[in-house]
Amino acid sequence: MRRVLVRLGLAAALAATLLTVAAVLIRPRPTLPAAQSAAPPTDSVTDRIARAQQRLADVPGDWPAWAALGSAYLEQARITADPALYPKAEQAARTSLSLRRDGNSDALIVLGALANARHDFPLARDLAAQAIKINTFNPLGYAVRADALTQLGDAPGATAAVQRMLDLRPGMAAFTRASYDLELRGLLTEATDLMRLALAGAVDPHDIAFCRTQLGDLAFGRGDLDTATAEYTAAIAASAATPSTQPEAGAQQAGSGTPQAVGPAASGALHGMARVKAARGDLAGAIADYGALTARLPATATLLEYADLLRLAGRGAEADAQLELAAVTERLFTANGGTDGLVTAALALARNRPADAVAAARAEWSRRKHPDVADTLAWSLHAAGRDAEALSYARRAVAGGAHPASYAYHLGMIQLSLGQRAAARTEIARALSTNPHFSPVDAPTARRALSGLTSTGGIR
């Protein structure tokens, strides 16, 4: 079976970065004395929402508080994976704009972050431009612009926006985006160094957990399971230190089977730990971890990966149930203003509907020219038996410098189908050397294909 899943995790990481930064930097006026305002935040998003609501009950015309409330709703949506909170965030931000349109960059930034979360990247780009025009020194406007331009395929524009953030405020928000910018150019060592710089400046346990998770993902992408495990473990520990953390039913310490208090920031790390178990061949353990994770946070990407593992274990009916749940989460996202052709394509491929996958991926490509979209369209066309057309998109996916194992595998298998055996051998070997564990489903296929290509007379 063929899957298009890695890029879903990347998109989620991008959205998490944006929403975390927006929530940290746009808040109600501090209640602490000025001398203490630099202390690390210890309140939960629920507390911030409650404080903003109380402020607005006392002063309904406080437009910065309305913007802060919208930002807090966005963070809550990210934490809970609940797009039903998007309309609340939008209403709060628009109320802020109705009270103060001129000079209200805060509300525009929230609306821009919301547009990015909904994958309306042209709108996010335009809102960022409006916010920047009002305040050229607010790095959050450039954060929204960078995220939008990255997804729209404007790599020079995105890099320039990230550089402006670094010039204005060289902190976690800028370093995480700079890291992703370098990752998209294939500069993984430099991307890791910048993420470590972001970690060094992180104070809030949630931010520490986020940086650790990204470092774990970078390590996993290069096949370094030991480092990935260490980073994910550190992320879970940091998340458990957040004051808002409470023990949750079903949350377990990785590898121990014992309940542990795990904060929301650890969800990505728990996902990473499940992927590591699958990579190490512990299929039963990975399935158990995916089951616990999707029960507490039913994100589409993890549901699709869970379905893959269940099918690999011969549990087809359970796999189909996870696909149905993934379809429900997609519909919920769409019902709340979102559009995600990559998820639609991945679902179609999982259900063996390649024509539907091609249609969804092609529509997404018309909206944005990101390498992930090119790769998804290429793989969908391959599944539909249209390899000559697929090849051009597979090459576009790697043209910017990013060459993860999944891209290389897809390109190599397309070349193999076209009879380009020498080129296919190079790409499939690259996939396995980059990360021999890149997929519990596709990596074994890659090894078999490479074995056939390197046998006597295998390359013609």
Summary of the structure (lengths in Angstrom):
residues: 460
radius of gyration: 21.9
end to end distance: 26.9
largest distance: 79.8
contacts: 1709
relative contact order: 0.09
helix: 73%
strand: 0%
